[in-house]
Amino acid sequence: VQLVESGGGLVQPGGSLRLSCAASGFTFSSYSMSWYRQAPGKERELVAAITSAGRSTNYADSVKGRFTISRDNAKNTVYLQMNSLKPEDTAVYYCKPPFGGSWGQGTQVTVSS
């Protein structure tokens, strides 16, 4: 399993970013996918999840209405559109299927003026 996250960066409060996660090594279209994040000094937390066909999604309360998870099974890629970003969204963001213990390198998101 290989997971490669990208799209992070430095953005001002209120700004937007779109994260991507390219997956390989498993049948991507057969599994749900999730985005997690880990802020400095905090435990990793679930941000958003999407079912295998993309018909159902769920979100942490802290990001509802601001973040949107989506996927393109033809490209083996899952996305996280993040709008109205807040300083508390600053973290390293990771994607993961619902199996295995390995994580990708993550992508850093920093929200600061």
Residue pairs with C-beta under 8 A, 6 or more apart in sequence:
1 23
1 24
1 25
1 26
1 97
1 100
1 102
2 23
2 24
2 25
2 104
3 21
3 22
3 23
3 94
3 95
3 96
3 102
3 103
3 104
4 21
4 22
4 23
4 104
4 105
5 19
5 20
5 21
5 93
5 94
5 95
5 104
5 105
5 106
5 107
6 19
6 20
6 21
6 22
6 107
7 17
7 18
7 19
7 20
7 107
8 17
8 19
8 92
8 93
8 107
8 108
8 109
8 110
9 17
9 108
9 109
9 110
10 110
10 112
11 17
11 85
11 109
11 110
11 111
12 111
12 112
12 113
13 85
13 86
13 87
13 111
13 112
13 113
14 84
14 85
15 85
15 111
16 81
16 82
16 83
16 84
16 85
17 82
17 85
17 109
18 79
18 80
18 81
18 82
19 35
19 79
19 80
19 82
19 93
19 95
19 107
19 109
20 77
20 78
20 79
21 33
21 35
21 77
21 78
21 79
21 80
21 95
21 104
22 75
22 76
22 77
23 33
23 76
23 77
23 78
23 95
23 97
24 76
26 97
28 73
28 76
28 97
29 52
29 53
29 73
29 76
30 52
31 52
31 97
31 98
31 99
32 49
32 50
32 51
32 52
32 97
32 98
33 49
33 50
33 69
33 71
33 78
33 95
33 96
33 97
34 46
34 47
34 48
34 49
34 50
34 95
34 96
34 97
34 98
35 46
35 47
35 48
35 49
35 69
35 78
35 80
35 93
35 94
35 95
36 44
36 45
36 46
36 47
36 93
36 94
36 95
36 96
37 44
37 45
37 47
37 89
37 91
37 92
37 93
37 94
37 109
38 44
38 45
38 91
38 92
38 94
38 106
39 88
39 90
39 91
40 91
42 91
44 94
45 60
46 60
47 59
47 60
47 63
47 67
47 80
47 93
48 57
48 58
48 59
48 60
48 63
48 67
48 68
48 69
48 80
49 57
49 58
49 69
50 56
50 57
50 69
50 70
50 71
50 78
51 57
52 73
53 73
54 70
54 71
54 73
57 68
57 69
59 67
59 69
62 88
63 82
63 89
66 82
66 83
66 84
66 85
67 80
67 81
67 82
67 83
68 80
68 81
68 83
69 78
69 79
69 80
69 81
70 78
70 79
70 81
71 77
71 78
71 79
72 79
78 95
80 93
80 95
82 89
82 109
85 109
85 111
86 111
87 111
87 112
88 111
89 109
89 111
90 109
90 110
90 111
90 112
91 108
91 109
92 106
92 107
92 108
92 109
93 106
93 107
93 108
93 109
94 103
94 104
94 106
95 104
96 103
96 104
